[in-house]
Amino acid sequence: MITPTRTLTASLTIALLLSPGASLAASPSPDPYTADPSRLRFEVTDWATDFTRASIPLAQLQSGGPPKDGIPPVDRPVFESIEAARGWLIGTAPVIALEVEGEARAYPLAILLWHEIVNDTLGGVPVVVTFCPLCNTALVFERTLDGLVYDFGTTGKLRFSDLVMYDRQTQSWWQQAVGEAIVGTLTGAKLTFLPAQIVSMDTFASTWPEGDVLSRDTGDPRPYGRNPYPGYDTPDERPFLF
């Protein structure tokens, strides 16, 4: 669990990022990293991204450690009944609850902690369910943009400690906190938010008794139930913000 101090720090960071006075636009002066991507602080040889197009100073991006899709998204989600999920999830376990066109699903944070992205379709609507463990932000978007369906992966990069995603169709990079493309061909494009919330497993079950739950059968299993970021939750360690 994110400690109150960590949650507050992350919330302030995201609040600043999303505040009405904040801007994702680059500074008026030329960005040397955009002009010369070879100066970036991370490897770009595996990317087909157009780094000359960006709405942010690229110096704000940093490696989070894992490589491209080193944190594997769930691309073929499998679901199980609430009854089956209770075999491994306690009643207070947090899940992302999503309802689209009368259909409801729960995405346990125990799984999202390890995958961060689920490419799914619910109620006939292509959706991407995202969770940034460092910011504790659970956000869901439609995957359709201008009539095309995109699927998403993890870049392994962070901006203000927030997950930076990429779409596999253009390899543009997206800021999870705002659902906006910040680097690449689609820079400036915005995904449509879908209402979602973090609730307990018990709350999901009582609200949507016919709903289903993301299974641990992800195709790339991890030790679900363990926290892969224990150091980040330690109160006496300062979080990195850039």
C-alpha angles and dihedrals in degrees: 000000000000109000119237090252092052093044091051092049092048092045092052091050093051091043090056090047092050099037117124091244094051121100132200090201119115120250116271092250117083114270107234091204092056091046091049113022090184087077093063118120093238139049116275102176092101092055132088088191119134098236091181088075115068140137094206136051102269089219086077090069120087137172115264090200106259120090126237107316088355081134095054117220119221105252100167104038118195120202136205137191123273088247092055092045091054087067089077106012121074120219094258094049109127118241134175106245116209129177122186125172092345095310120113133198136177122217110196116224086220085073099033090055087069101036106026093194134060118185104205145150119227126178088356091302120118106231138177116213112203136186128181108201093197094054098029088228117153110189133165127201139179111255093213117097123174090344096309125108115225130193124208141220137178120268094201086234132113137206115195087347089300126128116263111205130189133208116233094218098064101003090233114158121239132199106230095207094062104020092235132134107241102173133033139017095331096047109154095022116128131209121224114253119229121205111259136150143190110249136158121270089246092054092049091049094050094044098043106022091169094049124111134225134228108257127226086239091101099145089243105056124201133183092279112200094040122099112237091196105056094142092055090057094052108110095215093056119084116231119236112240103181 
